[in-house]
Amino acid sequence: MTPTLDLAKAIEVALDANLSVKSSKEAVAAAEAAVKKSRSQFFPTFSASYQWTRTDEETRFAASIFTPQDEFQFLTTVSQPLFTGFSLKNQFELSRLGLDIAKLRQRLASQDVILRTKDAYFSVLKAEKLLDVARQTVVQIAEQREVAKNFHEVGMTPLNDLLEAEVELANAEQEVVVAENNLEIARSNFNLLLRRSLDTPVVLTDVLDYLPFIYDLDYCLESAREKRVEIEVAEREVDVAEKEVALAKKDLYPSLDLRGTYFRLGDDIDVAGGEGIFDPDGWSVVAVASWDFWEWGRTTHGVTEKLRQQNQAQYNRDDVVERVLLEVKSAFLRTKNTERFIRTVEKSIEQAKENLRINKERYREQVASSTEVTIAQTLLTRTMTNYYNALYEYQISKAQLYRAMGEDVMR
């Protein structure tokens, strides 16, 4: 038996299967490693080397002073940066900002999947309902054709009544074929989103009731300003640009490093001294200050470049905010319009059904024409189609509005 999926379960499956979400998780893991790597730059670096040198002959300066033919050397060094023009600090903060952006992009990927799943879910439900409407229309028109046929056979109605009913039946059957194809496409899109085989059976929990959207436009706009991930990403990118400006200024300052070295020398592999080696081991500490104080404006131009990029990031942030607010307003208006349309069409459904019933009865009593019955049937079909279109488009519009507001709504 095919399991039935509700909306929450469908979203859960889609999030687990989506490749963009998986990729964003890898990006977060990579950013976490980058933070740890950057943090390690603050600590001393230890290194060691072992060297063997052999000359063509030993060099003798005096009876007891000479360089052996084989010389072995072992060095171990520890280096500690003391001041780097604040570059280590800025690089570390840049890596943390990179982690923040990666986490935000992961959340963004999840929000996109949630919205796409809702869209696909309600599209399947809508296609199922429109197919039901098309099939019910065929049944009703077929009944009307039988009535027209019986009336024509006994000479109560002209042939054109029967022909009209048969034409309408053929058209309705064609609409069923179109609706079946649309449903199959909607189910395939749903399966593709969940990364299942395209022909996997799709059984979904229907959502016929709708809850009115209770928030006003001001609330939606404020929510977007506070929660919209794209705005947060743009803000972090401004922070990144500011840190890159500070990093570009590092060459305006001197750098200071401390290095300690321990060595051992010998004329054998154990570096334990030997003949002609008077100081087989020892250590040294060196503090090095360096400053490239003239580079033909290279540092200044680099800082200017980063300042321009900072301005660009600020303009991009402002543009993102404006586009987000426009998106929220558009989604809000679509949601409210669809909601009003649902209420309007709901009132028309019973009227359209009653209108069809009356016209059928009048036709059986020969006080109405088959054209009136056809018009009434078309009116009911259009009304039901509009109702289901509005019902599920409202759900999709509301999902788009929540996405525009930055809300992670799983229902």
C-alpha positions in Angstrom: 0.0 0.0 0.0 1.4 3.4 -0.9 2.1 5.5 2.2 0.2 8.8 2.5 2.4 11.9 2.9 1.3 15.0 4.7 2.9 18.4 4.0 5.3 18.2 7.0 6.5 14.7 6.1 7.0 15.8 2.4 9.1 18.7 3.5 11.2 16.5 5.8 11.9 14.0 3.0 12.7 16.8 0.6 15.2 18.5 3.0 16.9 15.1 3.6 17.2 14.4 -0.1 17.9 17.8 -1.6 21.4 18.1 -3.0 21.6 21.9 -2.5 21.0 21.4 1.2 23.6 18.7 1.4 26.1 20.9 -0.5 25.4 23.8 1.9 26.1 21.5 4.9 29.5 20.7 3.3 30.1 24.4 2.9 29.4 24.9 6.6 31.8 22.1 7.5 34.5 23.7 5.3 34.0 27.1 6.9 34.3 25.6 10.3 37.6 24.0 9.3 38.7 27.4 7.9 38.0 29.0 11.3 40.1 26.4 13.1 42.9 26.9 10.5 42.9 30.6 11.0 42.9 30.3 14.8 46.0 28.1 14.6 48.0 31.1 13.1 48.1 32.7 16.5 50.2 29.9 18.0 53.9 29.2 17.6 55.1 27.1 14.7 57.6 24.2 15.4 59.8 22.8 12.7 62.8 20.5 12.5 65.4 19.6 9.9 68.2 17.1 9.5 71.1 17.8 7.1 74.1 15.8 5.9 76.9 17.5 4.1 79.8 15.6 2.5 82.7 17.4 0.8 85.4 16.0 -1.4 87.9 16.2 1.5 88.2 17.6 4.9 89.4 21.2 5.2 92.2 21.7 7.7 93.2 25.1 9.0 95.6 24.0 11.7 96.5 20.8 13.4 93.5 20.9 15.6 91.2 23.1 13.5 89.5 21.6 10.5 86.2 20.8 8.9 85.4 17.1 8.7 84.6 15.5 5.4 81.1 14.4 6.7 79.1 16.8 8.7 75.6 16.1 10.2 73.3 18.9 11.5 70.1 18.8 13.3 68.0 21.9 13.8 64.7 22.5 15.6 63.1 25.9 15.4 60.1 27.6 17.1 58.6 30.7 15.5 56.1 33.1 17.1 54.6 36.1 15.3 54.4 39.0 17.8 52.9 41.7 15.6 51.6 41.4 12.0 49.8 44.7 11.5 46.6 43.1 12.9 46.5 40.8 9.9 46.1 37.6 12.0 43.2 39.0 13.9 41.5 40.3 10.8 42.0 37.0 9.0 40.5 35.1 11.9 37.5 37.5 12.0 37.1 37.0 8.2 37.0 33.3 8.6 34.3 33.6 11.3 32.3 35.8 9.0 32.7 33.2 6.3 31.2 30.6 8.7 28.3 32.9 9.5 27.6 33.3 5.8 27.8 29.6 5.2 25.3 28.9 7.9 23.0 31.6 6.5 23.3 30.1 3.0 22.4 26.7 4.5 19.3 28.1 6.0 18.5 29.8 2.7 18.8 26.5 0.9 16.4 24.9 3.3 13.9 27.8 2.9 14.0 27.4 -0.8 13.4 23.7 -0.6 10.5 24.2 1.8 8.9 26.7 -0.6 9.4 24.4 -3.6 8.0 21.5 -1.7 4.8 23.4 -0.8 4.4 24.6 -4.3 4.8 21.0 -5.7 2.5 19.6 -2.9 -0.3 22.0 -3.5 0.1 21.7 -7.3 -0.5 18.0 -7.1 -3.6 18.5 -4.9 -4.9 21.2 -7.3 -4.3 18.9 -10.3 -6.2 16.1 -8.6 -9.2 18.3 -7.9 -9.3 19.7 -11.4 -9.2 16.1 -12.8 -12.2 15.3 -10.5 -14.1 18.3 -11.8 -13.4 17.3 -15.4 -14.5 13.7 -14.7 -17.7 14.9 -12.9 -18.4 17.2 -15.9 -18.1 14.2 -18.3 -20.6 12.2 -16.1 -23.1 15.1 -16.0 -22.9 15.8 -19.7 -23.2 12.1 -20.5 -26.4 12.1 -18.4 -27.7 15.1 -20.3 -26.8 13.4 -23.7 -28.9 10.4 -22.7 -31.8 12.6 -21.9 -31.4 14.4 -25.2 -31.1 11.1 -27.0 -34.3 9.8 -25.4 -36.2 12.9 -26.2 -35.0 12.9 -29.8 -36.0 9.3 -30.3 -39.6 10.0 -29.3 -39.6 13.2 -31.3 -39.8 15.6 -28.4 -36.6 17.5 -29.3 -34.7 18.3 -32.5 -31.5 16.6 -33.6 -29.4 19.6 -32.8 -30.1 19.1 -29.1 -28.5 15.7 -29.3 -25.7 16.8 -31.5 -24.9 19.7 -29.1 -24.8 17.3 -26.1 -22.5 15.0 -28.0 -20.1 17.8 -28.9 -20.0 19.0 -25.3 -19.3 15.5 -24.2 -16.4 15.1 -26.6 -15.0 18.4 -25.4 -15.4 17.4 -21.8 -13.6 14.1 -22.4 -10.7 16.0 -24.0 -10.5 18.2 -20.9 -10.2 15.0 -18.8 -7.2 13.9 -21.0 -5.6 17.3 -20.4 -6.3 17.2 -16.7 -4.8 13.7 -16.5 -1.6 14.8 -18.2 -1.4 17.9 -15.9 -1.7 15.6 -12.8 1.0 13.3 -14.1 3.3 16.2 -14.7 2.6 17.6 -11.2 3.3 14.2 -9.6 6.5 13.8 -11.6 7.7 17.2 -10.4 6.8 16.3 -6.8 8.8 13.0 -7.1 11.7 14.8 -8.7 11.9 17.3 -5.8 11.9 14.4 -3.3 14.5 12.6 -5.5 12.3 9.6 -6.0 11.6 7.7 -9.2 9.3 9.8 -11.4 6.7 7.1 -11.5 6.5 6.6 -7.8 2.8 6.7 -6.7 1.9 10.0 -5.0 -0.7 9.9 -2.2 -1.1 13.2 -0.3 -3.2 14.4 2.6 -5.6 16.9 1.2 -5.9 20.4 2.5 -9.3 21.8 1.8 -9.7 24.2 4.7 -7.8 27.4 4.7 -6.8 29.7 7.5 -7.1 33.4 6.8 -3.8 35.3 6.9 -4.0 37.4 10.0 -1.0 39.7 9.7 -1.0 43.1 8.1 1.5 44.5 5.6 3.5 46.4 8.2 4.1 43.3 10.2 5.2 41.4 7.1 7.6 44.1 6.1 9.1 44.4 9.6 9.5 40.6 9.8 11.4 40.6 6.5 13.7 43.3 7.7 14.5 41.3 10.8 14.5 37.7 9.5 15.1 37.6 5.8 18.3 35.6 5.3 19.3 37.4 2.1 19.5 40.7 4.1 21.6 39.0 6.8 23.9 37.6 4.1 24.3 41.1 2.6 25.0 42.6 6.0 27.7 40.0 6.6 29.2 40.7 3.2 29.5 44.4 4.2 31.3 43.2 7.4 33.6 41.1 5.3 34.4 44.1 3.1 35.2 46.2 6.1 37.6 43.5 7.5 39.3 43.2 4.1 40.0 47.0 4.2 41.6 46.5 7.6 43.6 43.5 6.3 44.8 45.6 3.3 46.3 48.1 5.7 48.6 45.5 7.3 51.6 46.6 5.2 51.3 50.1 6.7 52.7 48.7 9.9 56.0 46.9 10.7 56.0 43.2 11.5 57.7 41.6 14.5 58.6 37.9 14.8 60.4 35.9 17.5 62.4 32.8 16.5 64.2 30.3 18.7 66.6 27.7 17.4 68.4 24.7 18.9 71.1 22.9 16.9 73.3 19.8 17.2 76.4 19.1 15.0 78.5 16.0 14.5 80.6 14.1 12.1 78.4 11.0 12.4 74.7 10.3 12.1 74.1 10.7 15.8 75.2 14.4 15.7 77.1 14.0 18.9 80.1 16.2 18.0 83.4 14.8 16.8 86.9 15.7 15.9 87.2 19.3 14.7 83.7 20.3 16.1 84.2 22.5 19.2 80.6 23.4 19.8 78.4 20.4 19.0 75.1 21.9 20.3 73.6 25.3 21.2 70.7 27.6 20.9 69.8 31.1 19.8 66.9 33.5 20.0 66.3 36.1 17.3 63.7 38.9 17.2 63.1 40.2 13.7 61.3 43.5 12.9 60.7 44.3 9.3 58.9 47.0 7.4 58.4 47.6 3.7 58.0 51.3 4.0 58.1 52.2 0.2 56.3 50.1 -2.4 55.4 52.8 -5.0 51.9 53.1 -3.6 51.1 49.4 -3.8 49.6 49.3 -0.3 47.7 52.6 -0.8 46.1 51.4 -4.0 45.3 48.1 -2.4 43.4 49.8 0.4 41.6 52.0 -2.1 40.5 48.9 -4.0 39.1 47.3 -0.8 37.3 50.6 0.1 35.6 50.6 -3.3 34.6 47.0 -2.8 33.2 48.0 0.6 31.1 50.7 -1.0 29.9 48.1 -3.5 28.9 45.7 -0.7 26.9 48.5 1.0 25.1 49.4 -2.2 24.3 45.7 -2.8 22.9 45.4 0.8 20.6 48.4 0.2 19.5 47.0 -3.1 18.7 43.6 -1.5 16.6 45.3 1.2 14.6 47.2 -1.4 14.0 44.1 -3.5 13.0 42.1 -0.5 10.4 44.6 0.6 8.9 44.8 -2.9 8.8 41.0 -2.9 7.0 41.0 0.5 4.4 43.5 -0.7 3.7 41.6 -3.9 3.3 38.3 -2.1 1.1 40.0 0.5 -1.2 41.5 -2.1 -1.4 38.1 -4.0 -2.3 36.3 -0.8 -5.0 38.8 0.2 -6.5 38.9 -3.3 -6.6 35.1 -3.5 -8.2 34.9 -0.1 -11.0 37.3 -1.1 -11.5 35.4 -4.3 -12.0 32.1 -2.3 -14.7 33.7 -0.2 -16.4 35.0 -3.3 -16.3 31.7 -5.2 -17.5 29.7 -2.2 -20.8 31.6 -2.3 -21.2 30.9 -6.0 -20.7 27.1 -5.9 -24.1 26.2 -4.4 -25.7 28.8 -6.7 -24.1 27.2 -9.8 -25.2 23.7 -8.7 -28.7 24.8 -8.1 -28.8 26.6 -11.4 -27.7 23.4 -13.2 -30.3 21.4 -11.3 -33.1 23.8 -12.2 -32.1 24.0 -15.9 -32.0 20.1 -16.1 -35.5 19.9 -14.6 -36.8 22.6 -16.9 -35.2 20.8 -19.9 -36.9 17.5 -18.9 -40.2 19.4 -18.7 -39.4 21.0 -22.1 -39.5 24.5 -20.8 -35.8 25.1 -21.3 -33.4 24.4 -24.2 -30.3 22.2 -24.2 -28.2 25.3 -24.7 -29.4 26.6 -21.3 -28.4 23.3 -19.7 -25.0 23.5 -21.5 -24.5 27.1 -20.2 -25.4 26.1 -16.7 -23.0 23.1 -16.8 -20.2 25.3 -18.2 -20.9 27.8 -15.4 -20.6 25.1 -12.7 -17.5 23.6 -14.2 -15.8 27.1 -14.4 -16.9 27.9 -10.8 -15.5 24.7 -9.4 -12.3 25.1 -11.4 -11.9 28.7 -10.1 -12.6 27.6 -6.6 -9.9 24.9 -6.5 -7.5 27.1 -8.4 -8.0 29.9 -5.8 -7.9 27.5 -2.9 -4.5 26.0 -3.7 -3.1 29.1 -5.2 -3.8 30.8 -1.8 -1.8 28.1 -0.1 1.1 28.6 -2.5 0.8 32.4 -2.2 0.9 32.2 1.5 3.9 29.9 1.4 5.6 32.5 -0.8 4.7 35.3 1.6 6.1 33.4 4.6 9.3 32.8 2.6 9.5 36.5 1.7 9.1 37.3 5.4 12.0 35.0 6.3 9.7 32.6 8.3 10.6 28.9 8.4 7.0 27.7 8.3 6.8 23.9 7.9 3.1 23.7 7.4 
